[in-house]
Amino acid sequence: MRHPAEEPIHAPYDPHVARRLLEFVRPYKRYVAFAVALLLLLGAAEAARPWLIKIAIDDHIAVGDVAGLWVPVSAFLALLMLDFVGGAFRSYLTTWIGQRAMHDLRERLFDRLQRLPVSFFDRNAIGRLMTRVTSDVEVLNDLFSSGVVAIIGDLVLMVAILVMMFAMNWQLALVTLLLLPGIAAISFFFRRRMRDAHREIRHWVARLNAFLQERITGLSVVQLFRREEESKAEFRQISREQLRAQIRSVHLYALFYPLVEVGGAIAIALILWYGGGRILQGAMTFGTLVAFLQYLHKFYAPIRDLAEKYNILQSAMASGERLVALLDEPVDVDAGRAAEVPEPRGEIEFDDVWFRYGEDAWTLRGVSFRVAPGERVALVGPTGSGKTTCASLLSRFYEVERGRILLDGLDIREYPREELRRRVGLVVQDVFLFSDTVLENVRLHEQTIEKERARQAIQAIGADRFVDGLPRELDTPVGERGRALSTGQKQLLAFARALAFDPPVLVLDEATSSVDSESERLIESAVARLLSGRTSIVIAHRLATIRSVDRIVVIHHGEVRESGTHAELLAADGLYARLYQLQFAHQSASDPARLAEAR
């Protein structure tokens, strides 16, 4: 699905985007004001240099006053030195402002990403979001570092030059401006097309990054099913579209720059024709003509420079649209309206809960059940029945649409989200480990969890059998996404992570589905011991893993169909009994002992 920021926007300039981007420069407005003041000084100094050349020619060289040349020459050299020193300082200052603004923007984006609801990431590819925080931000860095301030400097210089030209000879100044309407028309013609070209480039860069992130992450699947050629063809197609967008942009600028150059050349020809005639008539001095040629060069140089900066501006506006759209995404609001929250007991109640993902059919339909403090309840049912959705709603990854979920008698929407998730621990099948050590993957840099406490959690679930064999034990890096560990080992660490945080409620969502039989038996006794006195919800397809729970709730098509103990549900000969028979009937002939154990 395309991110909203990638939808085509036809306005050539969006004031809302510009205002939002300038928010990140506002904290440095004093430095910006100083940079602008410096630009005014440098613009005036540069505009004065041709005037000094005129004085040197008309007042000294033309009359043979060689001795008097030292005054304009010294002043000229002084202005050059000012331009050198001031220009270097201006460049450093504007770059510093740009880097600080981009630092603030990256932090704001990362903070926003962490506060967006899980549903947002269901709709948006991670690669595209990475493009926002990296390459799109870097484009804005070019804008703030060398775009906005440089554009102001160019405009200041153009105004200063116009003032000097009209002060010297207003007729010649009007001749110089004859071509400006034509250049303005050319700029207007190309502006919209350049904007669209840059927007298309950013779109295909995002598509390319999303494709690369997905294919590299799933490379083992690509290789296993021999889809390398198909992936290569898809990559080639996306890359070709990006190339086409880049070439379109190159074509536009290949036409735009020469047209501006031609306009400048025609202006020089007009000045030589008109000014030369005025000199022959004795109505104008040679120094004035030379100064005007200098001014003309300096006047059209900012126009060419503005064209280049316009390139940066267009690219930045295309990136800015996406960044502002991301910043404007509604965050996961943490209501937390309760002045006081009850003491943690671990009582859970689903009260007529309805939920659906987007506009799809209802995933949960009036689900109601209660888990008493310290009770161990299993949620079972066919795939897609809504078991995992119950766990996600309890942790407030999604919000209930109808009904309510109570924790210790209080609606979970009344809890501050931090407090809620401190009370509810969740272990899922798809374990995520960070590129850090075993210790930090267990305690997640929570300094209140000491190393010894993390070690005890690891020992409690039997993970010390493999952790003690690692080169640096707890301080061993696990690699990206835990690639140095097996799937079962990663799940054991995820279980130790939940136990180290010691929540009063523990939800196991298929938490042992990828653990081998030996590891499963290893943790069964630890699970039983550690869940004693702790409210727990166990979600499992493998019914053998839930035979020790206090009660089983059967969910089918988003509705609670049955509830009772293992023996009661088998005796009722309902949905649970059929699920049990389907799962274990094939084991009766080959392993009757295991079937008996499961019963």
Legacy VTK file of the C-alpha trace (Angstrom):
# vtk DataFile Version 3.0
C-alpha trace
ASCII
DATASET POLYDATA
POINTS 599 float
0.000 0.000 0.000
1.282 3.430 -0.865
2.052 5.765 1.999
-0.084 8.911 2.015
3.029 11.008 1.512
3.545 9.288 -1.821
0.204 10.308 -3.260
0.586 12.795 -6.119
0.321 16.386 -4.922
-0.092 18.874 -7.740
0.413 22.161 -5.905
3.822 23.573 -6.923
4.278 25.020 -3.445
2.723 23.933 -0.185
2.829 26.640 2.508
1.933 24.069 5.166
4.998 21.976 4.315
7.224 25.062 4.295
5.946 26.221 7.698
6.406 22.777 9.235
9.960 22.531 7.961
10.828 26.019 9.199
9.799 24.895 12.699
13.107 23.080 12.917
15.058 26.248 12.076
13.164 28.443 14.531
15.244 27.397 17.601
18.279 28.812 15.787
16.662 32.024 14.597
19.394 34.164 16.200
22.029 32.379 14.174
19.848 32.648 11.068
19.447 36.399 11.665
23.203 36.745 12.019
23.736 34.756 8.804
21.226 36.971 6.954
22.926 40.138 8.276
26.234 38.757 7.080
24.665 38.062 3.684
23.488 41.686 3.470
26.996 42.904 4.230
28.606 40.532 1.722
26.001 41.411 -0.930
26.679 45.122 -0.529
30.432 44.513 -0.670
30.163 42.442 -3.855
27.896 45.032 -5.479
30.421 47.773 -4.700
33.354 46.121 -6.512
32.276 46.978 -10.111
31.626 50.520 -8.973
35.263 50.695 -7.789
36.348 49.431 -11.213
34.358 52.262 -12.846
36.054 54.830 -10.598
39.484 53.385 -11.367
38.876 53.577 -15.130
37.029 56.913 -15.422
38.663 58.946 -12.659
42.239 57.644 -12.804
43.200 55.505 -15.813
41.354 57.666 -18.375
43.030 60.863 -17.091
46.464 59.331 -16.463
46.259 59.564 -12.671
48.241 56.380 -11.929
49.194 57.520 -8.420
45.570 57.857 -7.407
44.786 54.260 -8.401
45.898 52.967 -5.022
42.665 54.177 -3.389
40.156 52.141 -5.488
42.607 49.230 -5.752
43.101 49.116 -1.966
39.368 49.331 -1.421
38.833 46.560 -3.977
41.348 44.293 -2.231
39.769 45.040 1.142
36.358 44.025 -0.196
37.852 40.804 -1.603
39.348 39.993 1.802
35.979 40.696 3.450
34.297 38.389 0.953
36.844 35.633 1.683
36.600 35.813 5.483
32.867 36.528 5.626
32.089 33.867 3.023
33.998 31.186 4.941
32.227 32.089 8.180
28.854 32.220 6.445
29.414 28.768 4.944
30.304 27.298 8.344
27.374 29.005 10.056
24.754 27.922 7.525
26.061 24.350 7.538
25.964 24.321 11.348
22.358 25.549 11.313
21.395 22.894 8.752
23.045 20.070 10.685
21.411 21.107 13.967
17.993 21.398 12.318
18.363 17.949 10.728
19.466 16.482 14.040
16.270 17.793 15.626
14.183 16.520 12.703
15.660 13.013 12.882
14.975 12.875 16.618
11.393 14.065 16.095
10.845 11.469 13.357
12.237 8.635 15.450
10.133 9.684 18.417
7.049 9.797 16.188
7.799 6.349 14.752
8.014 4.895 18.255
4.643 6.376 19.211
2.729 5.354 16.090
0.170 2.573 16.518
0.956 -0.945 15.363
-1.721 -0.599 12.676
0.409 2.065 10.956
3.225 -0.425 10.415
0.702 -2.935 9.089
0.060 -0.490 6.242
3.576 0.816 5.518
6.720 -0.917 4.328
9.708 -0.583 6.647
12.012 0.240 3.728
9.936 3.289 2.835
10.009 4.494 6.419
13.784 4.056 6.425
13.933 6.250 3.325
12.050 8.977 5.181
14.450 9.088 8.122
17.640 8.794 6.045
17.667 9.995 2.448
14.682 12.360 2.683
16.186 14.025 5.741
19.527 14.312 3.933
17.806 16.133 1.060
16.441 18.640 3.575
19.935 19.007 4.996
21.031 20.305 1.586
18.139 22.755 1.684
18.933 24.172 5.126
22.717 24.081 4.727
23.082 25.568 1.265
19.596 26.247 -0.057
17.516 28.729 1.914
20.307 31.010 3.114
22.006 30.911 -0.289
18.736 31.847 -1.977
18.405 34.801 0.388
21.996 35.775 -0.427
21.333 35.603 -4.158
18.209 37.741 -3.822
20.087 40.295 -1.702
22.871 40.457 -4.265
20.421 40.927 -7.145
18.645 43.778 -5.345
21.967 45.445 -4.495
23.128 45.172 -8.118
19.871 46.639 -9.413
20.218 49.592 -7.038
23.803 50.236 -8.216
22.910 49.900 -11.911
19.994 52.346 -11.678
22.160 54.745 -9.695
24.839 54.671 -12.436
22.636 54.737 -15.574
18.940 54.039 -15.454
18.565 53.707 -19.240
21.201 50.969 -19.411
19.666 49.300 -16.361
16.301 49.086 -18.152
18.006 47.477 -21.156
19.503 44.914 -18.782
16.050 44.050 -17.445
14.429 43.535 -20.843
15.006 39.782 -20.751
13.861 39.204 -17.167
10.162 38.564 -18.103
11.272 35.911 -20.577
13.528 34.216 -18.016
10.710 34.372 -15.450
8.352 32.702 -17.950
10.898 29.957 -18.604
11.333 29.397 -14.872
7.574 29.181 -14.348
7.248 26.717 -17.236
9.875 24.376 -15.825
8.983 24.749 -12.133
5.949 22.426 -12.098
7.673 19.827 -14.236
10.774 19.813 -12.027
8.607 19.417 -8.925
6.816 16.404 -10.411
10.117 14.895 -11.523
11.610 15.130 -8.032
8.478 13.735 -6.440
8.601 10.764 -8.787
12.298 10.219 -7.985
11.580 10.148 -4.244
8.718 7.710 -4.810
10.901 5.229 -6.696
13.773 5.598 -4.225
11.334 4.629 -1.469
10.068 1.678 -3.526
13.625 0.543 -4.162
14.588 0.722 -0.490
11.453 -1.142 0.550
12.154 -3.872 -2.015
15.786 -4.232 -0.926
14.891 -4.377 2.758
12.300 -7.085 2.144
14.372 -9.205 -0.229
17.565 -9.053 1.819
15.658 -9.932 5.003
13.966 -12.841 3.225
16.988 -13.898 1.183
16.974 -17.432 2.587
13.407 -17.922 1.305
14.360 -16.532 -2.100
17.289 -18.926 -2.360
15.361 -21.893 -0.969
12.651 -21.629 -3.619
15.079 -20.557 -6.373
13.431 -17.193 -7.003
16.658 -15.293 -7.645
15.850 -14.584 -11.283
12.332 -13.410 -10.485
13.643 -11.122 -7.754
16.304 -9.837 -10.126
13.657 -9.077 -12.751
11.493 -7.208 -10.229
14.501 -5.265 -8.967
15.445 -4.427 -12.560
11.937 -3.093 -13.197
11.941 -0.839 -10.127
15.483 0.312 -10.847
14.529 1.067 -14.452
11.613 3.206 -13.282
13.920 5.126 -10.954
16.389 5.591 -13.833
13.573 6.886 -16.044
12.572 9.416 -13.363
16.202 10.545 -12.954
16.681 10.928 -16.727
13.497 12.972 -16.942
14.902 15.334 -14.323
18.219 15.535 -16.200
16.393 16.394 -19.433
14.552 19.246 -17.757
17.714 20.775 -16.332
19.592 20.162 -19.582
17.044 22.477 -21.212
16.617 24.942 -18.371
20.257 25.889 -17.756
21.155 26.605 -21.415
18.059 28.793 -21.788
19.168 30.891 -18.812
22.701 31.074 -20.268
21.338 32.209 -23.630
19.303 34.900 -21.880
22.467 36.182 -20.179
24.401 36.189 -23.470
21.654 38.135 -25.230
21.664 40.664 -22.385
25.438 41.153 -22.796
24.944 41.706 -26.537
22.274 44.320 -25.843
24.523 46.126 -23.339
27.438 46.208 -25.808
25.166 47.450 -28.626
23.374 50.118 -26.616
26.291 51.085 -24.355
28.784 51.195 -27.208
26.502 53.586 -29.094
26.173 55.796 -26.035
29.979 55.921 -25.637
30.393 56.939 -29.295
27.829 59.691 -28.721
29.774 60.840 -25.663
26.774 60.250 -23.412
28.430 57.532 -21.320
31.916 56.709 -20.097
33.873 53.565 -20.848
34.151 52.794 -17.152
30.374 52.761 -16.860
30.127 50.174 -19.678
32.780 47.952 -18.068
31.029 48.235 -14.708
27.687 47.333 -16.299
29.211 44.243 -17.913
30.538 43.251 -14.500
27.143 43.888 -12.937
25.429 41.930 -15.689
27.639 38.928 -15.028
26.985 39.202 -11.298
23.257 39.720 -11.890
22.745 36.633 -14.049
25.081 34.458 -11.962
22.563 34.489 -9.060
19.804 33.675 -11.553
21.752 30.611 -12.668
22.512 29.898 -9.022
18.846 30.278 -8.153
18.071 27.725 -10.836
20.432 25.273 -9.132
19.018 26.132 -5.712
15.561 25.698 -7.174
16.595 22.141 -7.958
17.430 21.665 -4.262
14.199 23.390 -3.263
12.062 21.160 -5.494
13.724 18.003 -4.251
13.409 19.209 -0.656
9.713 20.021 -1.054
9.087 16.542 -2.482
10.891 14.998 0.502
9.331 17.475 2.908
5.830 16.406 1.883
6.613 12.851 2.950
8.282 13.885 6.192
5.446 16.214 7.171
2.929 13.485 6.342
4.835 11.164 8.680
5.026 13.827 11.410
1.281 14.430 11.034
0.388 10.753 11.436
-1.860 10.443 14.484
0.079 8.879 17.327
-1.106 6.170 19.646
-2.732 8.419 22.229
-2.059 7.367 25.792
-5.205 8.394 27.585
-4.299 7.241 31.075
-7.184 9.159 32.582
-7.261 7.278 35.880
-5.939 9.328 38.772
-5.095 6.124 40.602
-4.703 2.591 39.322
-5.613 -0.429 41.439
-3.061 -2.652 43.100
-1.893 -5.332 40.666
-3.775 -8.578 41.279
-3.893 -9.976 37.752
-7.644 -10.175 37.227
-8.639 -9.960 33.532
-12.112 -9.624 32.050
-13.150 -9.383 28.402
-16.605 -7.801 28.414
-18.489 -8.088 25.074
-15.375 -7.196 23.044
-15.768 -6.495 19.312
-12.821 -5.739 17.037
-11.847 -5.713 13.358
-8.774 -4.728 11.394
-9.651 -1.696 9.303
-12.913 -2.150 7.403
-12.582 -5.927 7.216
-15.057 -8.364 8.744
-15.225 -8.567 12.512
-12.321 -10.540 13.972
-13.855 -10.692 17.459
-17.620 -10.782 17.967
-18.804 -10.136 21.504
-15.999 -12.043 23.219
-16.526 -12.331 26.983
-14.539 -14.323 29.516
-12.888 -13.749 32.895
-9.502 -14.794 34.251
-9.254 -14.809 38.027
-6.068 -13.628 39.766
-3.445 -16.366 39.569
-5.536 -18.449 37.164
-3.954 -20.040 34.097
-6.277 -19.928 31.087
-5.626 -21.252 27.595
-7.159 -19.785 24.447
-7.506 -22.384 21.714
-9.197 -22.521 18.377
-8.542 -22.851 14.649
-6.137 -20.531 12.877
-7.693 -17.098 12.398
-10.222 -17.497 15.179
-8.976 -14.382 17.044
-6.731 -15.783 19.778
-3.707 -13.581 19.016
-6.008 -10.594 18.560
-7.108 -11.027 22.191
-3.449 -10.813 23.284
-2.858 -7.725 21.106
-5.919 -5.968 22.524
-4.913 -6.772 26.103
-1.533 -5.090 25.461
-3.305 -2.197 23.654
-1.476 -2.676 20.388
-4.951 -2.066 18.968
-7.985 -0.441 20.552
-11.258 -2.212 21.249
-14.086 -0.954 19.024
-16.961 -2.141 21.208
-17.060 -3.447 24.707
-14.151 -3.226 27.110
-11.272 -5.122 28.663
-10.782 -4.808 32.407
-7.533 -5.344 34.298
-8.025 -5.532 38.048
-11.469 -4.006 37.600
-10.310 -0.961 35.610
-10.721 -0.464 31.852
-7.278 -0.848 30.261
-7.898 2.394 28.356
-7.787 4.176 31.702
-4.288 2.916 32.441
-1.236 4.907 31.345
0.154 2.700 28.602
3.518 2.400 30.341
1.830 1.092 33.494
-0.370 -1.300 31.525
2.567 -2.868 29.730
4.491 -3.076 32.963
1.704 -5.307 34.261
1.212 -7.428 31.148
4.134 -9.444 29.789
3.883 -10.913 26.301
5.948 -13.667 24.692
5.198 -14.232 21.004
6.218 -16.847 18.481
8.024 -14.406 16.174
10.816 -13.421 18.567
12.795 -10.269 17.850
16.292 -9.910 19.260
18.391 -6.771 18.888
22.005 -6.624 17.720
23.228 -6.595 21.290
24.404 -8.978 23.991
22.399 -11.765 25.581
22.160 -9.709 28.774
20.766 -6.584 27.095
18.313 -8.644 25.038
16.927 -9.959 28.318
16.765 -6.681 30.237
16.507 -4.282 27.250
18.825 -1.751 28.926
16.476 -1.490 31.922
19.074 -0.672 34.551
16.792 -1.636 37.436
17.154 -5.223 36.238
20.579 -6.169 37.505
22.780 -8.718 35.813
22.179 -11.297 38.511
18.419 -10.957 38.159
18.699 -11.492 34.397
20.876 -14.541 35.026
18.285 -15.968 37.428
15.541 -15.531 34.828
17.701 -17.338 32.268
18.388 -20.174 34.722
14.725 -20.421 35.692
13.662 -21.416 32.187
16.754 -23.547 31.523
18.387 -21.253 28.968
21.627 -21.327 30.971
22.411 -24.661 29.329
23.294 -22.883 26.084
24.111 -19.408 27.459
26.918 -20.786 29.650
28.412 -22.378 26.546
28.619 -19.081 24.626
32.094 -17.489 24.287
31.301 -14.599 26.662
28.173 -16.021 28.284
25.772 -13.164 29.075
28.017 -10.633 27.353
28.016 -12.516 24.042
26.566 -10.512 21.085
23.693 -12.387 19.434
24.118 -10.769 15.993
21.484 -9.088 13.860
18.019 -10.377 14.833
19.762 -13.053 16.913
21.202 -14.885 13.925
23.879 -16.486 16.128
21.152 -18.417 17.980
18.710 -21.125 16.974
14.974 -20.412 16.824
14.403 -22.324 20.030
17.199 -20.483 21.830
15.755 -17.136 20.791
12.363 -18.111 22.157
13.917 -19.158 25.447
15.577 -15.732 25.729
12.263 -14.037 24.969
10.682 -16.046 27.780
13.520 -15.057 30.126
12.992 -11.426 29.078
9.352 -11.530 30.148
10.220 -13.200 33.440
12.995 -10.705 34.202
10.468 -7.872 34.006
8.244 -9.886 36.401
4.757 -8.821 35.216
1.712 -9.910 37.237
0.075 -11.067 33.980
1.913 -13.186 31.447
0.603 -13.946 27.959
2.272 -16.746 25.980
1.255 -16.491 22.320
2.488 -19.679 20.659
5.605 -19.160 22.772
6.761 -22.793 22.597
5.716 -23.628 19.031
9.295 -23.410 17.696
10.968 -25.075 20.659
12.096 -28.658 20.140
10.690 -31.435 22.300
13.733 -31.557 24.590
13.671 -27.795 25.176
9.909 -27.889 25.649
10.171 -30.493 28.389
13.045 -28.514 29.893
10.959 -25.388 30.388
7.668 -27.061 31.356
8.664 -27.457 35.005
10.106 -23.924 35.089
6.944 -22.520 33.513
4.744 -24.293 36.034
6.881 -23.047 38.924
7.188 -19.450 37.718
3.545 -19.101 36.725
2.426 -20.216 40.138
0.443 -17.326 41.611
0.721 -15.366 38.355
-2.220 -14.789 36.033
-1.422 -16.275 32.648
-3.070 -16.619 29.254
-1.617 -19.334 27.036
-2.372 -19.298 23.319
-1.399 -22.506 21.561
-2.207 -24.672 18.566
-0.405 -27.627 20.145
-2.967 -28.768 22.654
-0.412 -30.912 24.503
1.202 -27.729 25.829
-1.929 -26.592 27.717
-2.996 -29.703 29.587
-1.794 -28.223 32.920
-3.844 -25.006 32.724
-6.808 -24.358 35.004
-9.308 -23.599 32.250
-9.569 -23.618 28.467
-11.548 -21.073 26.422
-12.373 -22.181 22.882
-12.726 -19.375 20.317
-14.120 -19.990 16.839
-14.872 -17.336 14.188
-14.244 -14.624 16.791
-16.745 -15.977 19.309
-16.351 -17.894 22.571
-17.848 -21.318 21.898
-16.762 -23.369 24.910
-15.100 -23.011 28.284
-13.970 -25.574 30.829
-11.186 -27.893 31.856
-9.478 -30.293 29.491
-11.489 -33.244 30.800
-14.781 -31.341 30.780
-14.367 -30.214 27.196
-13.435 -33.699 26.019
-16.512 -35.091 27.776
-18.703 -32.425 26.139
-17.649 -33.774 22.729
-17.792 -30.320 21.168
-15.391 -28.194 19.129
-12.450 -28.723 21.486
-12.909 -32.493 21.370
-12.866 -32.397 17.558
-9.727 -30.242 17.526
-8.129 -32.663 19.971
-9.076 -35.711 17.912
-7.788 -34.147 14.691
-4.470 -33.283 16.312
-3.789 -36.498 18.215
-5.669 -39.252 16.441
-2.769 -39.858 14.055
-0.486 -40.505 17.067
-2.607 -43.256 18.611
-1.207 -46.078 16.540
2.449 -45.006 16.483
2.745 -43.602 20.005
-0.145 -44.585 22.289
1.863 -43.626 25.371
2.245 -40.055 24.190
-1.445 -39.872 23.363
-2.286 -41.093 26.844
0.060 -38.473 28.305
-1.670 -35.779 26.272
-5.014 -36.898 27.649
LINES 1 600
599 0 1 2 3 4 5 6 7 8 9 10 11 12 13 14 15 16 17 18 19 20 21 22 23 24 25 26 27 28 29 30 31 32 33 34 35 36 37 38 39 40 41 42 43 44 45 46 47 48 49 50 51 52 53 54 55 56 57 58 59 60 61 62 63 64 65 66 67 68 69 70 71 72 73 74 75 76 77 78 79 80 81 82 83 84 85 86 87 88 89 90 91 92 93 94 95 96 97 98 99 100 101 102 103 104 105 106 107 108 109 110 111 112 113 114 115 116 117 118 119 120 121 122 123 124 125 126 127 128 129 130 131 132 133 134 135 136 137 138 139 140 141 142 143 144 145 146 147 148 149 150 151 152 153 154 155 156 157 158 159 160 161 162 163 164 165 166 167 168 169 170 171 172 173 174 175 176 177 178 179 180 181 182 183 184 185 186 187 188 189 190 191 192 193 194 195 196 197 198 199 200 201 202 203 204 205 206 207 208 209 210 211 212 213 214 215 216 217 218 219 220 221 222 223 224 225 226 227 228 229 230 231 232 233 234 235 236 237 238 239 240 241 242 243 244 245 246 247 248 249 250 251 252 253 254 255 256 257 258 259 260 261 262 263 264 265 266 267 268 269 270 271 272 273 274 275 276 277 278 279 280 281 282 283 284 285 286 287 288 289 290 291 292 293 294 295 296 297 298 299 300 301 302 303 304 305 306 307 308 309 310 311 312 313 314 315 316 317 318 319 320 321 322 323 324 325 326 327 328 329 330 331 332 333 334 335 336 337 338 339 340 341 342 343 344 345 346 347 348 349 350 351 352 353 354 355 356 357 358 359 360 361 362 363 364 365 366 367 368 369 370 371 372 373 374 375 376 377 378 379 380 381 382 383 384 385 386 387 388 389 390 391 392 393 394 395 396 397 398 399 400 401 402 403 404 405 406 407 408 409 410 411 412 413 414 415 416 417 418 419 420 421 422 423 424 425 426 427 428 429 430 431 432 433 434 435 436 437 438 439 440 441 442 443 444 445 446 447 448 449 450 451 452 453 454 455 456 457 458 459 460 461 462 463 464 465 466 467 468 469 470 471 472 473 474 475 476 477 478 479 480 481 482 483 484 485 486 487 488 489 490 491 492 493 494 495 496 497 498 499 500 501 502 503 504 505 506 507 508 509 510 511 512 513 514 515 516 517 518 519 520 521 522 523 524 525 526 527 528 529 530 531 532 533 534 535 536 537 538 539 540 541 542 543 544 545 546 547 548 549 550 551 552 553 554 555 556 557 558 559 560 561 562 563 564 565 566 567 568 569 570 571 572 573 574 575 576 577 578 579 580 581 582 583 584 585 586 587 588 589 590 591 592 593 594 595 596 597 598
